[in-house]
């Protein structure tokens, strides 16, 4: 099946599935009083002008879920912004600025059902906590359907993350003499599925090894098949090229396997004080501005 046709069919399925869902509670919410750490940082009514907020609650299999949906009611046609991890606060800051600037809808996972501000959802009946970015599984269709319900035809999904410094050198196939860090999110990490294309000039915001853009493509395709990959490399981004062999249940893998345009931007977690959040937000919003201008020119800043 050709990719544009596949993408259209997926979009229609998501839109029709979201039309009526009796197992989901949608609760209008006042952002000025919402008992949540992300909203507590934004109690100025001016920040919410033109936005509407609702809390979405549902259960699937062993987990209870809560999402925040923030929609630009005057400019609904825009990207779907996604912040999967409740502890990655600069990602929320950037997404909130982006939905005001470009329109669309922001979906942020709230782990406050069990304990607020955590990476994992601990509101489970049994077993381990669930990573909200490792729950995009065809066996659990309700989760993806609700996350992507506001995705509009021709618009990209843009996920925003922060991450810890460095990478696990024991897992990497390159730069193994670097100081050991955590995880795999670094332009200096590589393995069988992740191939880095580092910035050459290292200009801000790419002066930081932990600030990266992901370009995801199917195995069997060339890396250039990834949405926006060629443009981001030409613009001298730090680009991690991710080859999908079998889904790891992340949204990046789900999107490429379903023919959806997807971008994932990450930056170093610089802490939750005002300066740290501001720097993380600045970097992510700068990347968003550059990437949308190159790869989704129909998405333009809203005139004010």
Backbone bond lengths (Angstrom), bond angles and torsions (degrees), N, CA, C in turn:
res aa  C-N    CA-C-N  psi(-1)  N-CA   C-N-CA  omega(-1)  CA-C   N-CA-C  phi
1 X - - - 1.462 - - 1.525 109.39 -
2 X 1.331 116.65 135.22 1.451 120.09 179.59 1.524 110.21 -68.20
3 X 1.332 115.46 147.89 1.454 120.28 -173.64 1.528 113.51 -60.44
4 X 1.359 121.95 -46.34 1.459 120.45 -179.81 1.520 112.62 -59.27
5 X 1.348 116.97 -38.60 1.457 119.88 178.86 1.515 110.53 -67.28
6 X 1.325 117.10 -44.00 1.458 120.92 177.90 1.519 110.80 -59.05
7 X 1.333 116.64 -46.34 1.458 120.56 179.58 1.516 110.87 -59.45
8 X 1.330 117.73 -42.07 1.451 120.45 179.64 1.511 112.60 -64.25
9 X 1.325 117.04 -41.23 1.460 120.20 178.98 1.519 111.51 -64.98
10 X 1.332 116.98 -40.77 1.461 120.34 177.79 1.518 110.09 -62.94
11 X 1.322 116.62 -44.68 1.466 120.53 -179.83 1.521 110.69 -59.47
12 X 1.337 117.49 -44.83 1.460 120.26 179.27 1.517 111.72 -63.41
13 X 1.332 117.08 -38.22 1.465 120.43 179.23 1.520 110.69 -65.05
14 X 1.323 117.14 -42.64 1.462 120.64 179.07 1.517 110.84 -64.92
15 X 1.309 116.75 -43.69 1.463 120.29 -177.46 1.521 111.27 -64.97
16 X 1.332 117.59 -43.28 1.455 120.08 -178.91 1.520 111.80 -70.46
17 X 1.331 116.73 -35.82 1.461 119.81 179.60 1.512 111.70 -66.85
18 X 1.336 117.10 -31.15 1.459 120.87 -177.89 1.518 112.68 -80.41
19 X 1.343 117.06 -10.94 1.444 119.38 -173.75 1.519 112.57 -63.72
20 X 1.302 117.96 -35.32 1.452 121.35 179.25 1.513 110.20 -150.02
21 X 1.317 116.75 120.68 1.460 120.46 -175.69 1.523 108.28 -142.11
22 X 1.335 117.32 91.98 1.472 120.00 -175.52 1.519 113.97 -67.28
23 X 1.323 118.18 -14.20 1.464 120.59 -178.05 1.525 112.71 -91.08
24 X 1.309 116.84 5.80 1.468 121.51 -178.13 1.523 110.04 -116.15
25 X 1.324 116.34 132.84 1.468 121.70 173.63 1.521 108.76 -98.39
26 X 1.314 116.24 125.76 1.456 122.06 176.90 1.522 107.14 -116.16
27 X 1.331 116.75 116.19 1.453 122.52 -171.02 1.527 109.21 -118.87
28 X 1.330 118.36 111.77 1.474 119.49 175.69 1.529 110.23 -57.37
29 X 1.323 115.75 139.42 1.468 120.99 -171.11 1.522 110.24 -133.24
30 X 1.318 115.77 137.94 1.458 121.59 173.93 1.526 108.04 -86.40
31 X 1.329 118.62 113.73 1.471 119.55 -177.24 1.525 113.15 -65.28
32 X 1.323 117.86 -18.44 1.459 120.48 -178.66 1.525 112.32 -78.70
33 X 1.340 116.28 -13.89 1.463 119.23 179.61 1.528 112.87 -126.32
34 X 1.319 118.13 -1.19 1.463 120.96 -177.74 1.531 110.07 -57.41
35 X 1.334 117.78 127.37 1.473 120.91 -177.97 1.523 111.62 -81.16
36 X 1.311 115.97 72.84 1.457 121.32 -175.39 1.518 107.96 -148.10
37 X 1.326 116.93 142.82 1.465 119.59 -175.41 1.519 112.76 -64.16
38 X 1.340 117.64 -34.64 1.461 119.49 179.73 1.527 110.97 -64.90
39 X 1.318 117.20 -42.76 1.458 120.46 -179.76 1.530 111.33 -74.25
40 X 1.315 116.78 -30.16 1.467 119.75 179.92 1.524 111.94 -61.29
41 X 1.327 117.32 -24.32 1.466 120.49 177.45 1.529 112.12 -80.28
42 X 1.335 116.48 -4.49 1.472 120.22 -173.52 1.535 109.53 -137.22
43 X 1.308 116.29 74.17 1.467 120.60 -179.09 1.528 112.74 -102.05
44 X 1.326 116.72 9.24 1.462 120.20 177.91 1.529 108.81 -84.96
45 X 1.338 118.45 119.50 1.473 119.45 -179.18 1.523 113.79 -55.55
46 X 1.333 117.12 -29.46 1.468 119.39 -178.70 1.517 111.91 -61.90
47 X 1.332 117.66 -29.00 1.467 120.25 -178.82 1.520 112.17 -69.48
48 X 1.326 117.20 -19.44 1.460 120.91 -174.24 1.524 112.93 -107.39
49 X 1.328 116.71 5.82 1.460 120.10 179.32 1.524 109.64 -62.94
50 X 1.316 115.98 125.26 1.461 121.03 -179.69 1.514 114.74 86.39
51 X 1.335 117.36 -1.56 1.464 121.72 179.61 1.523 109.79 -111.59
52 X 1.314 116.08 149.42 1.455 121.76 172.48 1.522 108.21 -124.48
53 X 1.333 115.97 143.23 1.465 121.36 -174.60 1.521 109.52 -122.75
54 X 1.312 116.22 137.32 1.456 120.98 172.97 1.521 109.55 -141.20
55 X 1.313 114.48 154.13 1.462 122.03 175.87 1.519 107.74 -104.24
56 X 1.318 116.61 129.63 1.461 122.66 -178.48 1.528 107.75 -112.22
57 X 1.325 116.11 125.10 1.464 120.54 -178.74 1.521 110.02 -126.22
58 X 1.312 116.32 137.80 1.468 121.43 177.48 1.518 108.95 -160.51
59 X 1.306 115.65 167.41 1.460 122.73 174.56 1.523 108.78 -122.68
60 X 1.319 115.13 144.97 1.459 119.94 172.61 1.512 108.43 -147.52
61 X 1.316 114.49 126.87 1.459 122.17 -176.97 1.522 110.11 51.66
62 X 1.320 120.65 -115.70 1.460 121.15 -172.78 1.518 114.42 -97.11
63 X 1.347 117.37 0.80 1.465 120.14 -171.31 1.527 111.95 -120.10
64 X 1.336 115.05 143.67 1.465 122.03 167.79 1.524 107.68 -99.10
65 X 1.333 115.30 140.63 1.457 120.48 -175.04 1.515 111.04 -126.91
66 X 1.333 115.19 146.76 1.460 122.40 172.74 1.524 107.57 -134.39
67 X 1.314 114.93 129.09 1.462 121.80 177.87 1.520 109.23 -121.53
68 X 1.323 116.15 147.93 1.451 121.55 167.24 1.518 108.08 -100.15
69 X 1.329 115.69 130.01 1.467 121.05 176.52 1.525 107.81 -114.89
70 X 1.317 115.89 118.39 1.459 122.27 179.78 1.519 106.90 -118.74
71 X 1.322 116.85 113.75 1.463 121.55 -174.35 1.521 110.12 -115.73
72 X 1.308 115.26 139.81 1.458 121.46 173.10 1.527 107.00 -85.00
73 X 1.328 117.05 100.51 1.464 120.94 -170.08 1.525 112.19 -70.06
74 X 1.326 118.26 -22.20 1.458 120.51 179.19 1.518 112.01 -88.31
75 X 1.319 116.20 -18.90 1.467 121.08 -176.79 1.531 108.23 -139.53
76 X 1.309 114.90 72.08 1.474 119.12 -175.59 1.520 112.03 -72.58
77 X 1.316 116.37 -27.09 1.470 118.89 -179.59 1.518 108.81 -81.80
78 X 1.299 115.22 103.30 1.451 121.95 179.84 1.509 108.52 -168.98
79 X 1.323 118.31 -176.39 1.463 120.77 -179.52 1.528 112.40 -62.76
80 X 1.311 114.62 162.59 1.457 121.15 166.60 1.521 106.64 -96.45
81 X 1.319 116.77 111.95 1.463 123.13 179.81 1.515 108.51 -91.17
82 X 1.331 117.70 135.82 1.457 120.74 -174.79 1.516 110.15 -134.71
83 X 1.344 116.00 126.04 1.463 122.71 175.49 1.538 106.75 -121.58
84 X 1.319 117.93 98.17 1.465 120.23 -172.60 1.523 114.98 -78.37
85 X 1.322 118.25 -25.65 1.462 119.85 -171.92 1.528 110.85 -111.43
86 X 1.324 115.45 120.76 1.456 122.43 -173.57 1.523 112.76 -69.47
87 X 1.318 118.01 -16.30 1.472 120.55 179.52 1.532 112.39 -92.46
88 X 1.321 118.00 -1.64 1.461 121.36 -177.29 1.531 108.00 -99.38
89 X 1.338 114.45 76.31 1.454 120.40 -166.11 1.525 114.01 -70.16
90 X 1.324 118.30 -32.22 1.461 118.95 177.25 1.528 110.86 -65.91
91 X 1.333 117.55 -28.48 1.456 120.58 174.59 1.515 111.32 -63.40
92 X 1.342 116.82 -42.54 1.464 120.52 176.82 1.521 110.31 -64.19
93 X 1.342 117.25 -42.65 1.457 120.56 179.78 1.533 110.70 -58.24
94 X 1.324 116.58 -45.77 1.462 120.47 -178.79 1.523 111.35 -67.18
95 X 1.333 116.82 -40.46 1.461 120.51 -178.85 1.521 111.04 -65.52
96 X 1.328 117.09 -38.94 1.456 120.02 178.95 1.533 110.41 -64.54
97 X 1.318 117.11 -42.13 1.466 119.59 176.01 1.519 110.69 -64.22
98 X 1.331 117.10 -39.15 1.463 120.82 -176.22 1.525 111.94 -68.47
99 X 1.333 118.27 -39.58 1.465 119.35 -178.68 1.529 110.33 -69.99
100 X 1.315 117.68 -28.56 1.465 119.59 172.99 1.529 110.58 -71.72
101 X 1.318 116.65 -37.54 1.464 121.39 -173.31 1.514 113.35 -80.17
102 X 1.344 116.92 -37.29 1.460 120.94 -172.97 1.530 113.58 -117.31
103 X 1.326 118.75 -6.78 1.455 120.62 -177.60 1.514 112.31 81.96
104 X 1.336 114.82 -169.06 1.464 121.07 -178.26 1.509 111.67 89.90
105 X 1.312 115.34 -153.17 1.461 122.51 -174.99 1.514 109.98 -135.68
106 X 1.318 115.17 139.57 1.458 122.64 175.28 1.524 108.94 -107.68
107 X 1.324 116.34 128.68 1.461 122.87 172.42 1.518 107.32 -115.57
108 X 1.333 115.97 121.77 1.464 121.90 178.22 1.521 108.34 -123.45
109 X 1.310 116.55 130.64 1.463 121.07 177.98 1.528 108.64 -76.81
110 X 1.329 115.66 132.08 1.467 122.19 179.18 1.524 108.41 -111.11
111 X 1.322 116.75 116.23 1.472 119.52 178.43 1.516 112.02 -89.21
112 X 1.325 117.52 13.49 1.455 120.95 -175.61 1.512 115.56 -70.63
113 X 1.321 118.56 -3.00 1.468 119.89 176.14 1.519 109.70 -59.89
114 X 1.317 116.55 -42.71 1.465 120.83 179.39 1.524 110.51 -100.71
115 X 1.326 116.71 -50.15 1.459 122.40 179.86 1.521 107.37 -161.35
116 X 1.328 116.11 130.32 1.455 120.50 -169.84 1.527 111.80 -76.20
117 X 1.338 114.77 152.22 1.450 121.10 170.74 1.513 115.39 74.05
118 X 1.322 117.92 29.47 1.463 121.62 179.39 1.521 110.39 -107.02
119 X 1.313 115.79 158.23 1.464 120.69 175.92 1.521 111.04 -71.32
120 X 1.316 116.97 -43.66 1.463 122.33 -174.50 1.527 111.63 -97.85
121 X 1.328 115.26 149.68 1.461 120.91 172.65 1.530 108.64 -85.10
122 X 1.327 116.09 111.98 1.463 121.58 -179.43 1.531 113.27 -94.41
123 X 1.316 117.03 2.57 1.466 120.49 -179.84 1.525 109.51 -83.92
124 X 1.326 115.31 69.88 1.464 122.14 -177.28 1.526 109.66 -122.36
125 X 1.309 115.60 149.70 1.469 120.43 179.20 1.518 112.24 -75.66
126 X 1.313 116.08 -29.73 1.461 120.78 179.76 1.521 108.19 -162.34
127 X 1.321 115.68 164.70 1.453 120.42 175.77 1.514 112.80 78.76
128 X 1.316 114.91 -167.83 1.455 121.90 -174.63 1.523 111.74 -77.09
129 X 1.348 117.19 157.07 1.472 119.80 170.54 1.531 110.57 -57.88
130 X 1.318 115.92 157.74 1.458 122.08 -175.25 1.524 109.50 -107.64
131 X 1.327 115.96 131.09 1.462 121.15 172.77 1.534 107.60 -77.26
132 X 1.333 118.97 119.76 1.464 119.90 -178.42 1.528 114.16 -61.36
133 X 1.329 117.87 -17.99 1.461 119.58 176.30 1.519 112.43 -101.95
134 X 1.322 116.12 18.46 1.459 120.70 172.74 1.524 109.33 -133.42
135 X 1.339 115.46 37.31 1.454 120.71 -178.05 1.528 112.47 -126.52
136 X 1.345 116.01 15.44 1.463 120.97 178.06 1.528 107.93 -90.62
137 X 1.314 114.31 89.58 1.462 122.05 -168.94 1.521 108.09 -133.64
138 X 1.325 116.95 135.95 1.461 119.67 178.56 1.525 111.65 -62.69
139 X 1.336 117.11 -21.92 1.464 120.02 176.73 1.525 111.99 -76.43
140 X 1.335 117.03 -13.99 1.470 122.61 179.29 1.533 108.11 -127.16
141 X 1.328 117.02 67.75 1.468 119.62 -170.21 1.521 114.19 -68.24
142 X 1.338 117.04 -24.14 1.460 119.32 -176.13 1.508 113.66 -64.83
143 X 1.313 117.48 -34.22 1.455 120.82 -178.34 1.523 110.71 -64.25
144 X 1.327 117.13 -55.00 1.466 120.34 179.45 1.522 111.11 -60.82
145 X 1.322 117.33 -39.17 1.462 120.28 -178.59 1.527 111.14 -60.65
146 X 1.316 116.86 -41.88 1.464 119.65 -177.85 1.533 111.24 -75.28
147 X 1.318 117.01 -38.01 1.464 119.47 178.29 1.530 110.23 -62.41
148 X 1.323 116.81 -41.49 1.461 121.79 -171.26 1.527 113.43 -97.99
149 X 1.324 117.78 9.18 1.467 120.69 -174.11 1.522 112.92 -59.15
150 X 1.335 117.98 -30.43 1.463 120.55 -177.59 1.525 113.20 -95.28
151 X 1.310 117.71 8.34 1.465 120.11 177.71 1.520 109.64 -66.97
152 X 1.308 116.35 125.87 1.464 121.25 -177.27 1.523 110.87 -104.45
153 X 1.305 114.31 147.69 1.465 120.41 -177.31 1.528 110.71 -54.03
154 X 1.338 115.79 131.39 1.451 120.97 176.71 1.516 114.85 82.30
155 X 1.335 117.38 -0.13 1.457 120.87 -179.58 1.532 110.29 -103.47
156 X 1.332 118.13 146.82 1.460 120.08 178.00 1.524 112.44 -84.83
157 X 1.319 115.37 158.94 1.460 123.04 165.59 1.526 106.34 -92.27
158 X 1.325 116.70 133.30 1.463 120.47 177.89 1.516 108.77 -127.43
159 X 1.332 115.81 111.63 1.463 121.99 179.32 1.518 109.17 -97.14
160 X 1.334 115.99 141.64 1.454 121.76 -177.32 1.520 109.92 -125.29
161 X 1.343 115.10 134.18 1.463 121.72 -175.81 1.522 110.26 -138.34
162 X 1.330 115.16 159.59 1.460 121.95 159.59 1.527 107.39 -121.56
163 X 1.325 116.13 161.59 1.456 118.73 -175.51 1.519 110.72 -148.15
164 X 1.339 115.19 164.07 1.463 121.58 178.63 1.525 110.03 -75.62
165 X 1.331 116.34 158.75 1.458 121.22 -177.51 1.531 111.44 -70.02
166 X 1.321 115.36 140.57 1.463 120.89 171.19 1.510 114.01 78.93
167 X 1.327 115.22 -166.16 1.460 121.41 -176.45 1.523 108.89 -153.01
168 X 1.305 114.82 163.61 1.457 121.52 179.76 1.533 108.28 -78.12
169 X 1.314 116.75 103.63 1.463 120.18 -176.07 1.530 112.04 -66.01
170 X 1.331 117.03 -23.44 1.459 119.70 177.78 1.513 113.36 -69.49
171 X 1.354 116.97 -19.94 1.457 121.30 179.82 1.530 112.25 -97.85
172 X 1.325 117.04 -13.73 1.458 120.76 -173.77 1.528 111.62 -87.93
173 X 1.319 115.40 151.08 1.466 120.85 174.74 1.518 111.87 -95.42
174 X 1.324 117.22 -3.18 1.462 119.64 179.27 1.529 109.35 -140.21
175 X 1.322 114.65 160.41 1.465 121.70 177.71 1.527 112.62 53.95
176 X 1.322 115.46 41.62 1.462 120.18 -176.21 1.524 113.37 -72.85
177 X 1.332 117.48 -11.84 1.462 120.12 177.61 1.529 112.30 -87.73
178 X 1.333 118.05 -2.27 1.464 121.28 177.59 1.528 110.50 -64.70
179 X 1.322 118.79 157.23 1.471 119.88 171.03 1.529 109.82 -58.45
180 X 1.307 116.78 136.41 1.456 120.31 -176.66 1.518 110.81 -71.78
181 X 1.316 115.83 137.04 1.456 122.21 176.90 1.508 110.17 -126.70
182 X 1.331 116.26 -145.04 1.456 120.95 -175.77 1.520 109.78 -122.28
183 X 1.323 116.35 142.05 1.447 121.27 170.25 1.511 114.60 73.33
184 X 1.353 114.63 -154.14 1.462 121.74 -174.87 1.523 111.60 -129.21
185 X 1.325 118.44 1.48 1.461 120.18 -172.98 1.525 109.67 -87.08
186 X 1.313 115.31 89.14 1.454 122.97 177.56 1.521 107.61 -161.90
187 X 1.321 116.44 146.73 1.460 119.08 177.60 1.523 110.50 -72.56
188 X 1.320 118.77 -9.22 1.463 122.05 179.15 1.538 112.43 -97.24
189 X 1.327 117.11 2.93 1.468 121.25 179.39 1.528 109.58 -97.22
190 X 1.342 116.13 142.38 1.465 119.53 171.90 1.519 109.78 -149.66
191 X 1.315 115.17 151.77 1.463 121.13 174.97 1.531 107.74 -153.39
192 X 1.337 117.16 -159.54 1.467 120.17 -175.08 1.525 113.07 -66.07
193 X 1.334 117.60 -24.08 1.460 119.90 -176.50 1.525 113.66 -115.79
194 X 1.323 118.74 -16.49 1.455 122.07 -178.25 1.527 110.13 -112.53
195 X 1.337 115.79 120.63 1.458 121.76 -179.91 1.521 108.64 -122.01
196 X 1.334 118.29 119.18 1.462 119.37 -177.86 1.521 112.95 -82.64
197 X 1.323 114.30 146.60 1.462 121.61 168.73 1.527 106.13 -126.47
198 X 1.343 117.56 91.89 1.468 120.47 -172.85 1.526 112.70 -71.81
199 X 1.312 115.01 151.74 1.461 121.20 170.37 1.523 109.42 -59.57
200 X 1.325 116.69 140.04 1.462 120.52 179.56 1.534 111.19 -84.50
201 X 1.321 116.77 -41.55 1.473 119.55 -176.18 1.525 112.38 -84.83
202 X 1.319 116.92 -21.73 1.461 121.81 179.25 1.526 111.10 60.91
203 X 1.324 117.30 32.16 1.458 121.30 177.41 1.528 109.48 -74.93
204 X 1.339 115.94 151.97 1.462 120.35 176.95 1.521 110.09 -54.66
205 X 1.320 120.87 134.83 1.462 128.53 8.99 1.524 114.23 -93.60
206 X 1.342 116.35 9.54 1.463 120.39 -176.31 1.523 112.20 -89.19
207 X 1.321 117.08 13.18 1.464 121.80 174.25 1.527 111.73 -74.98
208 X 1.287 116.40 -3.86 1.463 123.74 -174.98 1.535 108.36 -115.42
209 X 1.343 117.56 122.96 1.465 121.39 -178.69 1.527 112.99 -61.05
210 X 1.337 116.94 -22.46 1.464 121.28 -175.54 1.521 113.12 -94.36
211 X 1.321 117.49 3.04 1.459 121.97 173.38 1.522 107.81 -100.65
212 X 1.327 115.83 113.78 1.467 120.28 -172.69 1.522 110.37 -142.79
213 X 1.321 114.79 158.20 1.458 123.57 168.17 1.527 107.60 -114.83
214 X 1.325 115.77 139.98 1.466 120.19 177.22 1.526 110.14 -98.53
215 X 1.329 115.71 140.91 1.461 123.06 173.14 1.519 106.71 -126.68
216 X 1.321 116.19 112.38 1.466 121.56 -168.96 1.524 110.29 -109.31
217 X 1.327 116.20 135.83 1.459 120.96 -177.90 1.524 109.86 -144.13
218 X 1.316 115.81 158.37 1.464 121.79 179.87 1.522 111.12 -74.03
219 X 1.328 115.81 146.57 1.452 119.05 171.10 1.530 108.72 -62.06
220 X 1.315 116.11 140.59 1.463 120.87 -174.57 1.507 112.89 97.31
221 X 1.344 116.65 -23.51 1.464 120.87 174.56 1.525 109.68 -91.50
222 X 1.307 115.92 163.07 1.462 120.72 171.64 1.520 108.87 -78.34
223 X 1.334 118.75 151.81 1.466 120.22 176.78 1.524 112.96 -53.98
224 X 1.328 117.34 -29.61 1.465 120.57 -178.98 1.530 112.17 -65.94
225 X 1.330 117.69 -12.43 1.459 120.42 176.99 1.521 112.08 -72.68
226 X 1.320 117.77 -17.82 1.465 121.21 179.71 1.521 110.35 -64.57
227 X 1.323 116.51 139.02 1.455 121.62 -179.89 1.527 110.23 -57.39
228 X 1.301 116.41 123.63 1.464 124.82 173.25 1.533 113.65 71.82
229 X 1.317 118.32 4.22 1.461 119.97 -175.12 1.515 111.89 -60.34
230 X 1.334 117.00 -49.43 1.458 119.34 -176.22 1.526 111.42 -64.11
231 X 1.320 116.46 -40.14 1.454 119.99 179.22 1.514 112.39 -64.69
232 X 1.332 116.61 -41.61 1.462 119.47 -178.98 1.520 111.80 -68.29
233 X 1.320 117.58 -38.01 1.467 119.65 177.11 1.522 110.45 -67.33
234 X 1.335 116.70 -41.34 1.463 119.96 178.33 1.532 111.71 -63.22
235 X 1.332 115.66 -30.42 1.471 120.44 178.88 1.523 112.52 -86.25
236 X 1.327 116.70 5.00 1.461 122.88 173.57 1.527 113.13 70.25
237 X 1.339 116.25 35.67 1.459 121.16 171.22 1.525 109.84 -73.86
238 X 1.325 117.31 159.32 1.466 122.00 159.63 1.529 107.24 -77.50
239 X 1.321 117.95 109.02 1.460 121.51 -174.43 1.527 109.91 -115.97
240 X 1.325 116.15 121.22 1.456 121.76 171.38 1.523 107.42 -94.32
241 X 1.322 116.09 116.25 1.458 121.31 179.17 1.524 108.11 -89.57
242 X 1.330 115.44 118.68 1.471 121.73 -174.53 1.521 109.95 -109.95
243 X 1.329 115.55 116.63 1.467 121.03 178.13 1.529 109.05 -94.74
244 X 1.331 116.06 123.85 1.460 121.24 -177.11 1.519 109.41 -94.18
245 X 1.317 115.53 113.27 1.467 121.63 176.39 1.516 109.06 -93.30
246 X 1.327 116.82 -58.25 1.458 124.23 173.21 1.514 106.24 -134.74
247 X 1.308 117.73 144.21 1.451 120.70 -173.28 1.518 111.89 -61.02
248 X 1.337 115.77 134.86 1.461 120.70 172.45 1.530 110.61 -95.42
249 X 1.324 116.26 10.98 1.465 125.37 176.93 1.527 112.49 74.77
250 X 1.318 117.12 14.06 1.466 120.44 174.70 1.523 108.94 -84.42
251 X 1.338 115.67 162.70 1.459 118.97 177.60 1.519 111.23 -66.72
252 X 1.337 117.83 -33.72 1.465 119.00 178.81 1.519 110.74 -60.22
253 X 1.323 116.92 -43.91 1.463 120.61 179.27 1.525 111.13 -68.70
254 X 1.320 116.70 -43.49 1.462 120.97 179.14 1.533 110.02 -59.08
255 X 1.331 116.41 -45.03 1.462 119.89 -176.32 1.522 111.79 -63.52
256 X 1.337 117.23 -47.01 1.466 118.27 -176.71 1.527 110.74 -68.25
257 X 1.326 117.86 -33.37 1.466 120.54 179.11 1.523 112.59 -74.79
258 X 1.336 117.01 -14.78 1.461 121.11 178.16 1.524 112.38 -112.41
259 X 1.334 116.89 11.78 1.453 119.87 173.75 1.510 114.96 70.15
260 X 1.348 117.32 32.02 1.452 121.52 -178.78 1.528 109.93 -106.04
261 X 1.317 116.65 138.82 1.464 120.80 178.35 1.525 108.97 -72.80
262 X 1.320 115.21 126.17 1.460 120.42 -170.98 1.519 110.46 -142.01
263 X 1.335 115.80 136.44 1.453 122.40 173.04 1.523 109.11 -129.16
264 X 1.317 115.54 143.17 1.462 121.61 179.23 1.523 107.99 -131.58
265 X 1.333 115.79 120.28 1.460 121.14 -179.67 1.523 109.34 -118.12
266 X 1.324 115.51 134.98 1.468 120.97 -177.27 1.523 109.40 -132.03
267 X 1.322 115.45 147.80 1.455 120.17 173.09 1.519 109.03 -142.42
268 X 1.317 115.18 163.73 1.457 120.95 -178.90 1.528 110.67 -63.57
269 X 1.324 116.49 136.48 1.465 121.91 172.49 1.523 108.15 -71.93
270 X 1.318 116.04 113.10 1.467 121.60 -178.23 1.527 112.73 -101.88
271 X 1.325 116.85 16.58 1.453 121.00 178.12 1.514 112.27 98.53
272 X 1.323 115.80 167.88 1.454 121.96 -174.61 1.520 113.55 -103.39
273 X 1.325 117.72 11.46 1.459 117.98 172.03 1.527 108.11 -76.86
274 X 1.323 116.50 170.48 1.466 120.45 -173.81 1.523 111.98 -58.63
275 X 1.324 117.14 -41.09 1.468 120.33 -177.99 1.520 111.31 -68.39
276 X 1.331 116.72 -43.63 1.460 120.20 -179.70 1.513 112.18 -63.29
277 X 1.335 117.28 -44.71 1.461 120.68 178.92 1.525 110.94 -65.29
278 X 1.323 116.60 -40.06 1.463 119.63 -178.77 1.528 111.52 -63.92
279 X 1.335 117.15 -41.09 1.463 119.57 -179.71 1.528 111.11 -68.85
280 X 1.326 117.50 -42.08 1.457 119.66 176.56 1.519 111.48 -61.48
281 X 1.329 116.79 -43.23 1.468 120.51 178.52 1.522 110.85 -63.39
282 X 1.325 117.35 -44.58 1.472 120.56 -179.22 1.516 111.52 -58.44
283 X 1.314 116.61 -44.80 1.459 120.15 -179.14 1.528 111.17 -63.91
284 X 1.313 116.65 -47.10 1.465 119.79 -177.53 1.532 111.17 -65.98
285 X 1.311 118.10 -42.40 1.467 119.87 -179.43 1.532 110.64 -66.68
286 X 1.332 117.51 -37.63 1.468 120.28 175.99 1.534 110.08 -59.99
287 X 1.317 117.30 -43.93 1.467 121.07 179.86 1.524 110.11 -64.36
288 X 1.326 116.21 -44.43 1.472 120.38 178.32 1.526 110.32 -56.85
289 X 1.329 117.34 -47.79 1.466 121.07 -178.58 1.520 111.78 -57.38
290 X 1.334 115.95 -46.77 1.466 119.92 -178.93 1.520 111.23 -66.01
291 X 1.327 116.88 -44.89 1.467 120.19 -174.90 1.521 111.72 -67.87
292 X 1.328 118.08 -42.21 1.460 119.61 -179.61 1.525 110.81 -65.32
293 X 1.320 117.27 -40.43 1.465 119.76 179.16 1.528 111.35 -60.34
294 X 1.334 117.03 -36.05 1.465 121.25 -178.82 1.513 112.23 -81.16
295 X 1.323 117.13 -45.20 1.457 120.96 -162.48 1.524 114.89 -111.35
296 X 1.325 117.15 -15.69 1.469 120.02 176.92 1.528 107.55 -140.15
297 X 1.328 117.83 65.76 1.471 120.86 -172.67 1.523 113.80 -62.80
298 X 1.335 118.07 -17.42 1.462 119.73 175.94 1.527 111.70 -70.15
299 X 1.324 116.78 -20.25 1.465 120.85 178.47 1.521 106.99 -89.90
300 X 1.317 115.59 110.06 1.452 120.38 -175.79 1.527 109.92 -122.89
301 X 1.324 116.56 154.06 1.458 118.49 175.59 1.527 111.03 -58.08
302 X 1.309 115.49 143.11 1.454 122.02 -179.07 1.519 109.60 -75.89
303 X 1.321 116.10 129.92 1.461 119.45 177.60 1.517 109.87 -66.79
304 X 1.317 116.16 136.45 1.475 120.21 -178.21 1.510 110.20 -119.83
